[in-house]
């Protein structure tokens, strides 16, 4: 009965996501609007991919749902393809659309009998698992239940551009027959394959699962790949993974860049030389590089670098600005605003959590390139790695942070703190990197309110606020106003009930509108019932909007002067002219 229930859940998740992806595809075909982290170009649907490694995202049902949402209807995975914790009762057919992976492929801790990746052609290896492997297939067998993955169907995989291969602790059939030298250097043997398979190499029994060779069986005249043993079967030099003919548009995948279906070594430049003007002018055919694809415009939530690429973060002596509705990297005039590396970037690239040993690196940071993750070891330390406990006061280092380009994930929090006040000045979570499909998670804390009073935008990814038994002020509808895509969703569940919050009088201040609030007091309102003023004029060091019943009239300010303000059309208090003495 339980298995039947789980199967129904998986089926519902899959059906729902197929519908969502159909809507995405329809919108992308019939209009230029970009949805979620997907980007449509020349019949390619690009999805971001993930870097969760072996972490389980919530329950196994949550993990499955995240994976379906991340990869459904995806043709090109920009970063990593991670298939973990999949069980036999869940439908994995959504993986069949994947043709290219930019980073690594990790297949681990699964008990599903079959992993269907029949259309995956190329793994680029821009990032490698454990710094070494483009394909890592490990521990797909449960010794206690004798369940595991038997068939790994990679029947179209013909090239790995960078990185090695790792197999371990599996019960896979036929993988040892594969001629890995045709894909990448590896040991090989042969057995149990159909007699029609060349050199006895296959991914599974049957003639349909023979390994496709595109290098070992080529004529000497071929410089790279081929589609057969004859000299006329050589692929174009720009091809990767094989081809259907000799032209650059006949490639199964591109070694460098794909431009409107044609493989090239670079994208058309954004500038071209005008011999009449003797200077560089904009190239009407110029394109940006986005992964291994040339695009006319960068996807939503990406930044245009000064080298003509779609990137997540600006580097060097540049900072992120918005010009004409496009976010670009501009050179700093003098010192740049302090931008710090978060988890997953720079010197924290392989760090799993914020802790006492690295939290000092965030001092005076206004922007975090990467992620913030606060888990059990963050607060309580780890005796095995000799990480000390964190003083809760150290979290206040985040009070200067206004932007996080990746995700914010909090699963442990000091008992002495009733809110997430260290992030009270955080204005935007961009979600350019996510865990699964989520860019903000607050789970299992003892806080009574969130206190994120400056948060105005969650650019991409879902929100999960759950199992915080004392948490009030959780208006689920409010999150929709922070989202930039109709695909984004908020899961707000298993927190304090409305009745409990009312009994404790944990309700919004009377100066707030019915939209709700981030916590108690007039400075936590989503919007004000009467007027709002900028709190920066006061001697207190608070920020953001503060709700008041009327604008300040003759309130003492700096240098013993009186402050007079009036309400504008938006009911925001503005300073009167300096010559006004009575308001």
LODREN-994073 format. One line per field, with one value per residue (C-alpha): x, y, z; residue in three letters; residue number from 1. Coordinates in nm, 2 decimals. Example, Ala and Ser with C-alpha at 12.3 -4.5 7.8 and 13.67 -1.06 7.14 Angstrom:
2
xx <- 1.23; 1.37 .
yy <- -0.45; -0.11 .
zz <- 0.78; 0.71 .
res <- Ala; Ser .
n <- 1; 2 .
This chain:
583
xx <- 0.00; 0.28; 0.47; 0.15; 0.10; 0.46; 0.42; 0.11; 0.30; 0.58; 0.33; 0.15; 0.48; 0.58; 0.24; 0.25; 0.60; 0.52; 0.24; 0.47; 0.73; 0.47; 0.37; 0.73; 0.79; 0.48; 0.58; 0.93; 0.83; 0.56; 0.73; 1.06; 0.98; 1.23; 1.09; 1.27; 1.63; 1.54; 1.65; 1.53; 1.76; 1.75; 1.54; 1.76; 1.62; 1.90; 1.87; 2.11; 2.19; 2.30; 2.59; 2.44; 2.68; 2.55; 2.32; 1.96; 1.72; 1.46; 1.27; 1.32; 0.99; 1.11; 1.44; 1.26; 1.03; 1.33; 1.50; 1.20; 1.16; 1.53; 1.57; 1.23; 1.23; 1.59; 1.81; 2.14; 2.24; 2.46; 2.64; 2.62; 2.37; 2.33; 2.10; 2.09; 1.86; 1.62; 1.41; 1.25; 0.89; 0.96; 0.94; 1.28; 1.17; 1.22; 1.59; 1.56; 1.55; 1.91; 2.16; 2.45; 2.61; 2.85; 2.99; 3.00; 2.75; 2.71; 2.49; 2.50; 2.30; 2.02; 1.82; 1.62; 1.68; 1.73; 1.88; 1.75; 2.00; 1.98; 2.01; 2.31; 2.58; 2.85; 2.99; 3.21; 3.37; 3.38; 3.36; 3.47; 3.34; 3.61; 3.82; 3.88; 3.58; 3.34; 3.14; 3.11; 2.88; 2.91; 2.72; 2.41; 2.34; 2.18; 2.33; 2.06; 1.77; 1.96; 1.82; 2.02; 2.07; 2.12; 2.12; 2.28; 2.17; 2.42; 2.37; 2.44; 2.74; 3.03; 3.25; 3.38; 3.59; 3.76; 3.79; 3.80; 3.55; 3.48; 3.27; 3.25; 3.02; 2.76; 2.58; 2.57; 2.55; 2.75; 2.94; 3.26; 3.22; 3.23; 3.53; 3.60; 3.91; 3.66; 3.50; 3.79; 4.10; 3.99; 4.03; 3.80; 3.70; 3.40; 3.13; 2.75; 2.68; 2.47; 2.67; 2.60; 2.79; 3.13; 3.41; 3.15; 3.08; 2.74; 2.55; 2.29; 2.18; 2.02; 2.13; 1.97; 2.22; 2.54; 2.81; 2.84; 3.20; 3.31; 3.69; 3.84; 3.68; 3.77; 3.98; 4.34; 4.23; 3.99; 4.14; 3.87; 3.55; 3.37; 3.04; 3.19; 3.52; 3.54; 3.74; 3.42; 3.27; 3.50; 3.33; 3.40; 3.68; 3.43; 3.22; 3.22; 3.05; 3.01; 2.81; 2.57; 2.77; 3.09; 2.95; 2.97; 2.60; 2.60; 2.76; 2.58; 2.74; 2.98; 3.34; 3.33; 3.02; 2.69; 2.55; 2.20; 2.28; 2.63; 2.94; 3.21; 3.53; 3.39; 3.07; 3.03; 3.19; 2.98; 3.20; 3.33; 3.58; 3.43; 3.69; 3.52; 3.51; 3.84; 3.69; 3.50; 3.12; 2.84; 2.80; 2.43; 2.51; 2.71; 2.62; 2.70; 2.85; 2.63; 2.79; 2.86; 2.58; 2.58; 2.28; 2.15; 2.06; 2.17; 1.91; 1.72; 1.91; 2.25; 2.51; 2.68; 3.06; 3.29; 3.41; 3.07; 2.97; 2.67; 2.81; 2.68; 2.91; 3.14; 3.51; 3.83; 3.79; 3.43; 3.09; 2.73; 2.51; 2.19; 2.18; 1.88; 1.72; 2.03; 2.26; 2.63; 2.97; 3.12; 3.47; 3.49; 3.57; 3.82; 3.75; 3.47; 3.19; 3.31; 3.20; 3.28; 3.30; 3.02; 3.00; 3.08; 3.31; 3.67; 3.84; 3.51; 3.45; 3.46; 3.34; 3.00; 2.88; 2.94; 3.12; 3.35; 3.66; 3.53; 3.26; 3.52; 3.58; 3.23; 3.32; 3.19; 3.06; 2.77; 2.73; 2.79; 2.90; 2.78; 2.57; 2.51; 2.44; 2.40; 2.37; 2.44; 2.81; 2.79; 2.65; 2.77; 3.10; 3.25; 3.49; 3.60; 3.72; 3.81; 3.57; 3.49; 3.14; 3.02; 2.94; 2.58; 2.70; 2.93; 2.63; 2.58; 2.86; 2.59; 2.41; 2.59; 2.49; 2.24; 2.26; 2.33; 2.38; 2.32; 2.09; 2.02; 1.98; 1.93; 1.87; 2.02; 2.00; 2.10; 1.83; 1.90; 1.79; 1.42; 1.46; 1.69; 1.79; 2.15; 1.99; 1.76; 1.93; 1.93; 1.74; 1.78; 1.84; 1.92; 1.92; 2.18; 2.28; 2.03; 2.01; 1.76; 1.51; 1.53; 1.71; 1.58; 1.52; 1.44; 1.36; 1.36; 1.43; 1.29; 1.25; 0.92; 0.95; 1.17; 1.26; 1.38; 1.23; 1.45; 1.39; 1.24; 1.33; 1.40; 1.50; 1.50; 1.42; 1.17; 1.12; 1.07; 0.98; 0.88; 0.88; 0.95; 0.71; 0.71; 0.73; 0.45; 0.41; 0.42; 0.19; 0.23; 0.08; 0.35; 0.62; 0.46; 0.54; 0.91; 0.93; 1.03; 0.90; 0.56; 0.73; 0.87; 0.67; 0.67; 0.61; 0.51; 0.40; 0.41; 0.49; 0.30; -0.08; -0.28; -0.46; -0.14; 0.00; -0.32; -0.31; 0.05; -0.05; 0.22; 0.04; 0.13; 0.13; -0.18; 0.01; 0.07; -0.18; -0.35; -0.06; 0.12; 0.46; 0.80; 0.75; 0.63; 0.65; 0.59; 0.93; 0.84; 0.54; 0.52; 0.34; 0.20; -0.16; -0.09; 0.25; 0.60; 0.93; 1.29; 1.44; 1.79; 1.73; 1.71; 2.00; 1.91; 2.10; 1.79; 1.72; 1.43; 1.08; 0.92; 0.54; 0.40; 0.06; 0.19; 0.51; 0.76; 0.69; 0.96; 1.16; 1.52; 1.77; 2.15; 2.33; 2.03; 1.81; 1.44; 1.33; 1.00; 0.86; 0.55; 0.36; 0.40; 0.15; 0.28; 0.24; 0.61; 0.75; 0.98; 1.20; 1.07; 1.30; 1.58; 1.43; 1.10; 1.09; 0.73; 0.67 .
yy <- 0.00; 0.24; 0.16; 0.23; 0.56; 0.66; 0.56; 0.78; 1.07; 1.03; 1.01; 1.33; 1.51; 1.40; 1.49; 1.83; 1.90; 1.78; 2.03; 2.31; 2.22; 2.22; 2.57; 2.68; 2.54; 2.70; 3.04; 3.01; 2.91; 3.18; 3.47; 3.60; 3.57; 3.37; 3.14; 3.02; 2.92; 2.78; 2.94; 2.85; 2.88; 2.69; 2.40; 2.39; 2.41; 2.50; 2.44; 2.54; 2.21; 2.17; 2.12; 1.93; 1.64; 1.36; 1.59; 1.48; 1.77; 1.72; 1.39; 1.15; 1.27; 1.64; 1.53; 1.36; 1.66; 1.90; 1.68; 1.66; 2.04; 2.10; 1.87; 1.82; 1.89; 2.00; 1.95; 2.11; 2.11; 2.41; 2.29; 1.94; 1.66; 1.49; 1.18; 1.07; 0.89; 0.77; 0.47; 0.21; 0.34; 0.68; 0.77; 0.88; 0.92; 1.30; 1.24; 1.12; 1.47; 1.55; 1.57; 1.77; 1.83; 2.12; 2.01; 1.65; 1.37; 1.21; 0.90; 0.79; 0.62; 0.51; 0.20; 0.26; -0.04; 0.16; 0.51; 0.63; 0.87; 0.73; 1.07; 1.21; 1.27; 1.47; 1.56; 1.87; 1.85; 2.23; 2.13; 1.79; 1.58; 1.56; 1.77; 1.46; 1.29; 1.39; 1.08; 0.93; 0.63; 0.52; 0.33; 0.25; -0.06; -0.12; -0.42; -0.45; -0.46; -0.61; -0.34; -0.14; 0.00; -0.28; -0.08; 0.26; 0.35; 0.59; 0.45; 0.79; 0.90; 0.93; 1.20; 1.33; 1.64; 1.67; 1.46; 1.09; 0.82; 0.66; 0.35; 0.19; -0.01; -0.08; -0.39; -0.27; -0.50; -0.46; -0.14; -0.33; -0.41; -0.05; 0.07; 0.37; 0.46; 0.57; 0.82; 0.89; 0.69; 0.40; 0.02; -0.20; -0.56; -0.72; -0.97; -1.03; -0.81; -0.88; -1.04; -0.74; -0.50; -0.40; -0.55; -0.68; -0.34; -0.24; -0.06; -0.33; -0.66; -0.63; -0.49; -0.15; -0.09; -0.14; 0.12; 0.38; 0.43; 0.77; 0.76; 0.42; 0.30; 0.61; 0.63; 0.77; 1.09; 1.19; 1.44; 1.42; 1.21; 1.02; 0.85; 0.54; 0.37; 0.53; 0.85; 1.01; 0.95; 1.21; 1.48; 1.85; 1.97; 2.17; 1.86; 1.67; 1.34; 1.25; 1.36; 1.28; 1.43; 1.63; 1.99; 2.20; 2.19; 1.81; 1.77; 1.58; 1.83; 2.12; 2.12; 2.49; 2.69; 2.63; 2.93; 2.87; 2.51; 2.56; 2.46; 2.73; 2.80; 3.14; 3.34; 3.63; 3.94; 4.22; 4.47; 4.48; 4.70; 4.96; 5.03; 5.36; 5.50; 5.33; 5.23; 4.95; 4.97; 4.75; 4.43; 4.37; 3.99; 3.99; 3.74; 3.66; 3.33; 3.14; 2.82; 2.65; 2.84; 3.18; 3.39; 3.74; 3.83; 3.68; 3.49; 3.67; 3.68; 3.67; 3.95; 4.06; 4.07; 4.31; 4.02; 3.95; 3.65; 3.57; 3.52; 3.49; 3.73; 4.02; 3.96; 4.17; 4.55; 4.55; 4.56; 4.48; 4.77; 4.79; 4.99; 5.00; 4.71; 4.49; 4.40; 4.45; 4.45; 4.80; 4.90; 5.05; 5.42; 5.38; 5.12; 4.87; 4.79; 4.51; 4.18; 3.86; 3.50; 3.28; 2.90; 2.75; 3.03; 3.14; 3.02; 2.88; 2.67; 2.34; 2.47; 2.32; 2.57; 2.90; 2.84; 3.00; 2.95; 3.15; 3.39; 3.66; 3.68; 3.84; 4.16; 4.47; 4.28; 4.43; 4.15; 3.78; 3.60; 3.25; 3.09; 3.12; 2.79; 2.77; 2.41; 2.22; 2.23; 2.61; 2.68; 2.38; 2.31; 1.98; 1.78; 1.57; 1.86; 2.05; 2.33; 2.54; 2.65; 2.98; 3.28; 3.38; 3.75; 3.66; 3.63; 4.00; 4.03; 3.97; 4.30; 4.48; 4.23; 4.36; 4.09; 3.72; 3.59; 3.23; 3.08; 3.14; 2.80; 2.80; 2.48; 2.56; 2.89; 3.00; 2.94; 3.29; 3.46; 3.50; 3.61; 3.62; 3.98; 3.95; 3.95; 4.24; 4.45; 4.18; 4.32; 4.05; 3.68; 3.62; 3.23; 3.20; 2.89; 2.68; 2.35; 2.16; 2.42; 2.62; 2.95; 3.01; 2.76; 2.82; 2.49; 2.35; 2.67; 2.80; 3.16; 3.35; 3.58; 3.61; 3.98; 4.01; 4.36; 4.48; 4.18; 4.30; 4.04; 3.67; 3.66; 3.29; 2.96; 2.85; 2.93; 2.67; 2.78; 2.47; 2.30; 2.61; 2.53; 2.88; 3.09; 3.35; 3.63; 3.38; 3.52; 3.27; 3.52; 3.78; 3.57; 3.60; 3.97; 3.90; 3.65; 3.74; 3.43; 3.27; 2.93; 3.02; 2.88; 2.92; 2.63; 2.77; 2.48; 2.32; 2.65; 2.80; 2.80; 3.13; 3.05; 3.00; 3.33; 3.52; 3.38; 3.49; 3.83; 3.77; 3.97; 4.26; 4.61; 4.81; 5.06; 4.78; 4.70; 4.37; 4.26; 4.14; 4.19; 4.03; 4.05; 4.27; 4.65; 4.92; 4.87; 4.52; 4.61; 4.50; 4.83; 5.10; 5.18; 5.55; 5.69; 5.55; 5.72; 5.64; 5.56; 5.68; 6.04; 5.92; 5.87; 5.50; 5.27; 5.11; 5.08; 5.04; 5.17; 5.25; 5.29; 5.60; 5.75; 6.09; 6.23; 6.39; 6.75; 6.95; 6.64; 6.71; 6.61; 6.66; 6.97; 7.07; 7.14; 7.04; 6.79; 6.85; 6.60; 6.58; 6.28; 6.24; 6.07; 5.73; 5.82; 5.82; 6.09; 6.33; 6.61; 6.96; 7.22; 7.34; 7.69; 7.57; 7.63; 7.53; 7.23 .
zz <- 0.00; 0.09; -0.23; -0.42; -0.25; -0.33; -0.69; -0.71; -0.56; -0.82; -1.10; -0.98; -0.96; -1.30; -1.46; -1.30; -1.42; -1.77; -1.78; -1.64; -1.90; -2.18; -2.07; -2.07; -2.41; -2.55; -2.41; -2.54; -2.89; -2.93; -2.75; -2.63; -2.26; -2.06; -1.79; -1.48; -1.54; -1.89; -2.21; -2.56; -2.86; -3.18; -3.04; -2.73; -2.38; -2.14; -1.77; -1.50; -1.33; -0.97; -0.74; -0.44; -0.46; -0.22; -0.02; 0.02; -0.03; 0.24; 0.21; -0.08; -0.22; -0.20; -0.36; -0.65; -0.70; -0.71; -0.97; -1.19; -1.18; -1.25; -1.55; -1.71; -2.08; -2.06; -2.36; -2.24; -1.87; -1.83; -1.52; -1.36; -1.40; -1.06; -1.03; -0.67; -0.42; -0.70; -0.62; -0.85; -0.81; -0.95; -1.32; -1.46; -1.82; -1.79; -1.82; -2.18; -2.32; -2.20; -2.48; -2.34; -1.99; -1.94; -1.61; -1.47; -1.44; -1.10; -1.06; -0.70; -0.42; -0.65; -0.63; -0.95; -1.17; -1.48; -1.54; -1.88; -2.04; -2.39; -2.56; -2.37; -2.63; -2.47; -2.12; -2.14; -1.80; -1.74; -1.37; -1.24; -0.95; -0.68; -0.92; -1.14; -1.28; -1.56; -1.51; -1.16; -1.10; -0.73; -0.47; -0.67; -0.47; -0.12; 0.04; 0.30; 0.06; -0.24; -0.46; -0.70; -1.05; -1.31; -1.63; -1.71; -2.05; -2.21; -2.56; -2.73; -2.52; -2.76; -2.61; -2.28; -2.35; -2.01; -1.70; -1.61; -1.53; -1.19; -1.12; -0.77; -0.55; -0.82; -0.95; -1.31; -1.60; -1.93; -1.83; -1.82; -2.19; -2.30; -2.51; -2.29; -2.50; -2.77; -2.52; -2.29; -2.18; -1.95; -1.92; -2.12; -2.15; -2.33; -2.25; -2.26; -2.56; -2.87; -3.15; -3.38; -3.14; -3.27; -3.06; -2.82; -2.66; -2.53; -2.25; -2.20; -2.37; -2.71; -3.05; -2.97; -2.69; -2.88; -2.81; -3.09; -3.17; -3.32; -3.27; -3.25; -3.58; -3.79; -4.10; -4.07; -4.26; -3.98; -3.74; -3.47; -3.48; -3.75; -3.83; -3.98; -4.09; -4.44; -4.52; -4.64; -4.29; -4.12; -3.91; -3.93; -3.70; -3.49; -3.41; -3.08; -3.00; -3.37; -3.67; -3.94; -4.22; -4.31; -4.25; -3.93; -3.91; -3.92; -3.57; -3.30; -3.05; -3.08; -2.95; -2.88; -2.96; -3.14; -3.33; -3.47; -3.54; -3.68; -3.48; -3.46; -3.26; -3.14; -3.14; -3.38; -3.22; -3.08; -3.26; -3.62; -3.80; -4.03; -4.30; -4.40; -4.04; -3.95; -3.61; -3.44; -3.46; -3.32; -3.52; -3.60; -3.62; -3.29; -3.02; -2.66; -2.55; -2.30; -2.21; -2.54; -2.72; -2.90; -2.81; -2.92; -2.56; -2.23; -2.03; -1.75; -1.42; -1.60; -1.63; -1.95; -1.91; -2.08; -2.29; -2.44; -2.23; -2.01; -1.66; -1.31; -1.14; -1.24; -1.19; -1.16; -1.12; -1.23; -1.06; -1.16; -1.29; -1.48; -1.81; -2.03; -1.85; -1.90; -1.61; -1.71; -1.57; -1.55; -1.45; -1.10; -1.06; -0.78; -0.52; -0.60; -0.35; -0.13; -0.30; -0.12; -0.22; -0.08; -0.06; -0.40; -0.53; -0.49; -0.17; -0.05; -0.36; -0.17; 0.16; 0.27; 0.53; 0.70; 1.03; 1.29; 1.07; 0.77; 0.89; 0.95; 0.57; 0.53; 0.73; 0.56; 0.25; 0.06; -0.19; -0.18; -0.50; -0.43; -0.15; 0.22; 0.40; 0.78; 0.91; 1.23; 1.21; 1.14; 1.49; 1.70; 1.53; 1.43; 1.65; 1.36; 1.15; 1.47; 1.38; 1.69; 1.79; 1.66; 1.89; 1.78; 1.78; 1.48; 1.26; 1.27; 1.02; 0.76; 0.85; 0.57; 0.30; 0.05; -0.22; -0.25; -0.61; -0.52; -0.25; 0.12; 0.31; 0.69; 0.87; 1.21; 1.41; 1.76; 2.02; 2.16; 1.84; 1.76; 1.40; 1.10; 1.20; 1.07; 0.72; 0.79; 0.52; 0.25; -0.05; -0.33; -0.36; -0.72; -0.72; -1.00; -0.82; -0.63; -0.44; -0.64; -0.75; -0.43; -0.37; -0.02; 0.26; 0.63; 0.80; 1.15; 1.34; 1.67; 1.55; 1.60; 1.29; 0.98; 1.01; 0.65; 0.63; 0.33; 0.10; -0.22; -0.48; -0.53; -0.89; -0.95; -0.77; -0.51; -0.15; 0.13; 0.48; 0.68; 1.01; 1.21; 1.49; 1.66; 1.34; 1.28; 1.03; 0.73; 0.46; 0.18; -0.08; -0.01; -0.17; -0.51; -0.51; -0.47; -0.76; -1.12; -1.29; -1.29; -1.25; -0.90; -0.60; -0.23; 0.01; 0.35; 0.58; 0.92; 1.10; 1.39; 1.33; 1.29; 1.61; 1.80; 1.67; 1.76; 2.11; 2.15; 1.99; 1.73; 1.47; 1.24; 1.38; 1.32; 1.10; 0.84; 0.56; 0.53; 0.30; 0.61; 0.76; 0.84; 1.21; 1.50; 1.50; 1.23; 1.08; 0.96; 0.74; 0.38; 0.32; 0.54; 0.61; 0.65; 0.57; 0.55; 0.62; 0.54; 0.88; 0.79; 0.91; 1.27; 1.51; 1.53; 1.29; 1.13; 0.75; 0.52; 0.55; 0.89; 0.92; 1.10; 1.15; 1.02; 0.87; 1.11; 1.20; 1.37; 1.50; 1.62; 1.36; 1.31; 1.43; 1.64; 1.33; 1.31; 1.05; 0.86; 0.61; 0.39; 0.23; -0.15; -0.38; -0.28; 0.09; 0.14; 0.37; 0.19; 0.33; 0.30; 0.13; 0.36; 0.36; 0.52; 0.90; 0.98; 0.75 .
res <- Unk; Unk; Unk; Unk; Unk; Unk; Unk; Unk; Unk; Unk; Unk; Unk; Unk; Unk; Unk; Unk; Unk; Unk; Unk; Unk; Unk; Unk; Unk; Unk; Unk; Unk; Unk; Unk; Unk; Unk; Unk; Unk; Unk; Unk; Unk; Unk; Unk; Unk; Unk; Unk; Unk; Unk; Unk; Unk; Unk; Unk; Unk; Unk; Unk; Unk; Unk; Unk; Unk; Unk; Unk; Unk; Unk; Unk; Unk; Unk; Unk; Unk; Unk; Unk; Unk; Unk; Unk; Unk; Unk; Unk; Unk; Unk; Unk; Unk; Unk; Unk; Unk; Unk; Unk; Unk; Unk; Unk; Unk; Unk; Unk; Unk; Unk; Unk; Unk; Unk; Unk; Unk; Unk; Unk; Unk; Unk; Unk; Unk; Unk; Unk; Unk; Unk; Unk; Unk; Unk; Unk; Unk; Unk; Unk; Unk; Unk; Unk; Unk; Unk; Unk; Unk; Unk; Unk; Unk; Unk; Unk; Unk; Unk; Unk; Unk; Unk; Unk; Unk; Unk; Unk; Unk; Unk; Unk; Unk; Unk; Unk; Unk; Unk; Unk; Unk; Unk; Unk; Unk; Unk; Unk; Unk; Unk; Unk; Unk; Unk; Unk; Unk; Unk; Unk; Unk; Unk; Unk; Unk; Unk; Unk; Unk; Unk; Unk; Unk; Unk; Unk; Unk; Unk; Unk; Unk; Unk; Unk; Unk; Unk; Unk; Unk; Unk; Unk; Unk; Unk; Unk; Unk; Unk; Unk; Unk; Unk; Unk; Unk; Unk; Unk; Unk; Unk; Unk; Unk; Unk; Unk; Unk; Unk; Unk; Unk; Unk; Unk; Unk; Unk; Unk; Unk; Unk; Unk; Unk; Unk; Unk; Unk; Unk; Unk; Unk; Unk; Unk; Unk; Unk; Unk; Unk; Unk; Unk; Unk; Unk; Unk; Unk; Unk; Unk; Unk; Unk; Unk; Unk; Unk; Unk; Unk; Unk; Unk; Unk; Unk; Unk; Unk; Unk; Unk; Unk; Unk; Unk; Unk; Unk; Unk; Unk; Unk; Unk; Unk; Unk; Unk; Unk; Unk; Unk; Unk; Unk; Unk; Unk; Unk; Unk; Unk; Unk; Unk; Unk; Unk; Unk; Unk; Unk; Unk; Unk; Unk; Unk; Unk; Unk; Unk; Unk; Unk; Unk; Unk; Unk; Unk; Unk; Unk; Unk; Unk; Unk; Unk; Unk; Unk; Unk; Unk; Unk; Unk; Unk; Unk; Unk; Unk; Unk; Unk; Unk; Unk; Unk; Unk; Unk; Unk; Unk; Unk; Unk; Unk; Unk; Unk; Unk; Unk; Unk; Unk; Unk; Unk; Unk; Unk; Unk; Unk; Unk; Unk; Unk; Unk; Unk; Unk; Unk; Unk; Unk; Unk; Unk; Unk; Unk; Unk; Unk; Unk; Unk; Unk; Unk; Unk; Unk; Unk; Unk; Unk; Unk; Unk; Unk; Unk; Unk; Unk; Unk; Unk; Unk; Unk; Unk; Unk; Unk; Unk; Unk; Unk; Unk; Unk; Unk; Unk; Unk; Unk; Unk; Unk; Unk; Unk; Unk; Unk; Unk; Unk; Unk; Unk; Unk; Unk; Unk; Unk; Unk; Unk; Unk; Unk; Unk; Unk; Unk; Unk; Unk; Unk; Unk; Unk; Unk; Unk; Unk; Unk; Unk; Unk; Unk; Unk; Unk; Unk; Unk; Unk; Unk; Unk; Unk; Unk; Unk; Unk; Unk; Unk; Unk; Unk; Unk; Unk; Unk; Unk; Unk; Unk; Unk; Unk; Unk; Unk; Unk; Unk; Unk; Unk; Unk; Unk; Unk; Unk; Unk; Unk; Unk; Unk; Unk; Unk; Unk; Unk; Unk; Unk; Unk; Unk; Unk; Unk; Unk; Unk; Unk; Unk; Unk; Unk; Unk; Unk; Unk; Unk; Unk; Unk; Unk; Unk; Unk; Unk; Unk; Unk; Unk; Unk; Unk; Unk; Unk; Unk; Unk; Unk; Unk; Unk; Unk; Unk; Unk; Unk; Unk; Unk; Unk; Unk; Unk; Unk; Unk; Unk; Unk; Unk; Unk; Unk; Unk; Unk; Unk; Unk; Unk; Unk; Unk; Unk; Unk; Unk; Unk; Unk; Unk; Unk; Unk; Unk; Unk; Unk; Unk; Unk; Unk; Unk; Unk; Unk; Unk; Unk; Unk; Unk; Unk; Unk; Unk; Unk; Unk; Unk; Unk; Unk; Unk; Unk; Unk; Unk; Unk; Unk; Unk; Unk; Unk; Unk; Unk; Unk; Unk; Unk; Unk; Unk; Unk; Unk; Unk; Unk; Unk; Unk; Unk; Unk; Unk; Unk; Unk; Unk; Unk; Unk; Unk; Unk; Unk; Unk; Unk; Unk; Unk; Unk; Unk; Unk; Unk; Unk; Unk; Unk; Unk; Unk; Unk; Unk; Unk; Unk; Unk .
n <- 1; 2; 3; 4; 5; 6; 7; 8; 9; 10; 11; 12; 13; 14; 15; 16; 17; 18; 19; 20; 21; 22; 23; 24; 25; 26; 27; 28; 29; 30; 31; 32; 33; 34; 35; 36; 37; 38; 39; 40; 41; 42; 43; 44; 45; 46; 47; 48; 49; 50; 51; 52; 53; 54; 55; 56; 57; 58; 59; 60; 61; 62; 63; 64; 65; 66; 67; 68; 69; 70; 71; 72; 73; 74; 75; 76; 77; 78; 79; 80; 81; 82; 83; 84; 85; 86; 87; 88; 89; 90; 91; 92; 93; 94; 95; 96; 97; 98; 99; 100; 101; 102; 103; 104; 105; 106; 107; 108; 109; 110; 111; 112; 113; 114; 115; 116; 117; 118; 119; 120; 121; 122; 123; 124; 125; 126; 127; 128; 129; 130; 131; 132; 133; 134; 135; 136; 137; 138; 139; 140; 141; 142; 143; 144; 145; 146; 147; 148; 149; 150; 151; 152; 153; 154; 155; 156; 157; 158; 159; 160; 161; 162; 163; 164; 165; 166; 167; 168; 169; 170; 171; 172; 173; 174; 175; 176; 177; 178; 179; 180; 181; 182; 183; 184; 185; 186; 187; 188; 189; 190; 191; 192; 193; 194; 195; 196; 197; 198; 199; 200; 201; 202; 203; 204; 205; 206; 207; 208; 209; 210; 211; 212; 213; 214; 215; 216; 217; 218; 219; 220; 221; 222; 223; 224; 225; 226; 227; 228; 229; 230; 231; 232; 233; 234; 235; 236; 237; 238; 239; 240; 241; 242; 243; 244; 245; 246; 247; 248; 249; 250; 251; 252; 253; 254; 255; 256; 257; 258; 259; 260; 261; 262; 263; 264; 265; 266; 267; 268; 269; 270; 271; 272; 273; 274; 275; 276; 277; 278; 279; 280; 281; 282; 283; 284; 285; 286; 287; 288; 289; 290; 291; 292; 293; 294; 295; 296; 297; 298; 299; 300; 301; 302; 303; 304; 305; 306; 307; 308; 309; 310; 311; 312; 313; 314; 315; 316; 317; 318; 319; 320; 321; 322; 323; 324; 325; 326; 327; 328; 329; 330; 331; 332; 333; 334; 335; 336; 337; 338; 339; 340; 341; 342; 343; 344; 345; 346; 347; 348; 349; 350; 351; 352; 353; 354; 355; 356; 357; 358; 359; 360; 361; 362; 363; 364; 365; 366; 367; 368; 369; 370; 371; 372; 373; 374; 375; 376; 377; 378; 379; 380; 381; 382; 383; 384; 385; 386; 387; 388; 389; 390; 391; 392; 393; 394; 395; 396; 397; 398; 399; 400; 401; 402; 403; 404; 405; 406; 407; 408; 409; 410; 411; 412; 413; 414; 415; 416; 417; 418; 419; 420; 421; 422; 423; 424; 425; 426; 427; 428; 429; 430; 431; 432; 433; 434; 435; 436; 437; 438; 439; 440; 441; 442; 443; 444; 445; 446; 447; 448; 449; 450; 451; 452; 453; 454; 455; 456; 457; 458; 459; 460; 461; 462; 463; 464; 465; 466; 467; 468; 469; 470; 471; 472; 473; 474; 475; 476; 477; 478; 479; 480; 481; 482; 483; 484; 485; 486; 487; 488; 489; 490; 491; 492; 493; 494; 495; 496; 497; 498; 499; 500; 501; 502; 503; 504; 505; 506; 507; 508; 509; 510; 511; 512; 513; 514; 515; 516; 517; 518; 519; 520; 521; 522; 523; 524; 525; 526; 527; 528; 529; 530; 531; 532; 533; 534; 535; 536; 537; 538; 539; 540; 541; 542; 543; 544; 545; 546; 547; 548; 549; 550; 551; 552; 553; 554; 555; 556; 557; 558; 559; 560; 561; 562; 563; 564; 565; 566; 567; 568; 569; 570; 571; 572; 573; 574; 575; 576; 577; 578; 579; 580; 581; 582; 583 .
